[in-house]
């Protein structure tokens, strides 16, 4: 099948690469996936993302777009097939961008901080993360997804939280996202992981668990 | 004159608040400016930006939008008056967003790092910043502004680099952005600071110098 000049350079276990895959699957765009590693970095990574030398890299007719959220917006603006990933109105767009940025700039660093702490400090770091999750959870406000009835930018951005984080906390024996602390968010995880597009776009829990277990042991 | 329900809660000396002012002036939107401080924080800051408790906060018909770049895109999408701040085509939009993010996430932290270093370490920190500036400079590629013939998202994002940084380096006696090291970027600074919209939107060098000198002495 033709790839319409659409190529994704990504890493299998990367939630950032998977964001792009979700967007492409939502839009029904056929694409070629090129599995890359960050160590060593291929000539293509250095050529197409000389500034950050990171993945994912999206190529459309040979032109590169990088930074996962920039790519997702590019895909939404380029293909009108499938549901819109961002709302049509400027206020809805602004809110989606705000919460996507909140996940990347505020919640993710706070989660990374948990692993750096121990004992009492770790308990405090977990509490801080749960408080941030509650702010995010409030945005669901009775909706099925952050995007409403369909998966939107914030849902895509949150893919790490739905799967990777859950596996990490199981491996590390930590209680961060639990039914008791974050019931609304846990319901979202269920809806999200069971939606057909996400099932097609993310690795299974078993496969990813095996990969992350190897990472924790390394 | 009516304010069309447009209010900006900002700080006079903040480059982030000024980004929003540039966007509003480019679009010819009349607005009410409410001078705020971060210490103490007003009830409005806590009400409208409970997540970050930061400025600027943009209110349109009472609805808040926060994060300066999110606000600038909101303004561009809401008002078609005046020049477009982002290009019309998805690839142009993606590039503008990439370089705006580069300034905020890569260049600004590297600049902040200079002040934390001393001696040989500071020389190295400055060299690193100059290398990042060269990547940005390359994007001008013969154009008057990053946005082409008119001021765009990247130019707006770079307002700190055009004025605040120049004053800081003078006060601190450092050579970061110089004609010799970054001739193309210095030419952009000239064009930018002398454009009519920027003259109306930024404080004068004298006024800002006095404010930043007080900051350095504190």
HADDOCK unambig.tbl for C-alpha pairs under 7 A between the chains (distance, minus, plus):
assign (segid A and resid 65 and name CA) (segid B and resid 94 and name CA) 6.85 0.50 0.50
assign (segid A and resid 70 and name CA) (segid B and resid 94 and name CA) 5.79 0.50 0.50
assign (segid A and resid 70 and name CA) (segid B and resid 97 and name CA) 6.79 0.50 0.50
assign (segid A and resid 70 and name CA) (segid B and resid 98 and name CA) 6.85 0.50 0.50
assign (segid A and resid 74 and name CA) (segid B and resid 90 and name CA) 5.58 0.50 0.50
assign (segid A and resid 74 and name CA) (segid B and resid 91 and name CA) 6.93 0.50 0.50
assign (segid A and resid 74 and name CA) (segid B and resid 94 and name CA) 6.17 0.50 0.50
assign (segid A and resid 77 and name CA) (segid B and resid 90 and name CA) 5.92 0.50 0.50
assign (segid A and resid 78 and name CA) (segid B and resid 90 and name CA) 6.20 0.50 0.50
assign (segid A and resid 90 and name CA) (segid B and resid 74 and name CA) 5.58 0.50 0.50
assign (segid A and resid 90 and name CA) (segid B and resid 77 and name CA) 5.94 0.50 0.50
assign (segid A and resid 90 and name CA) (segid B and resid 78 and name CA) 6.21 0.50 0.50
assign (segid A and resid 91 and name CA) (segid B and resid 74 and name CA) 6.93 0.50 0.50
assign (segid A and resid 94 and name CA) (segid B and resid 65 and name CA) 6.85 0.50 0.50
assign (segid A and resid 94 and name CA) (segid B and resid 70 and name CA) 5.81 0.50 0.50
assign (segid A and resid 94 and name CA) (segid B and resid 74 and name CA) 6.17 0.50 0.50
assign (segid A and resid 97 and name CA) (segid B and resid 70 and name CA) 6.79 0.50 0.50
assign (segid A and resid 98 and name CA) (segid B and resid 70 and name CA) 6.86 0.50 0.50
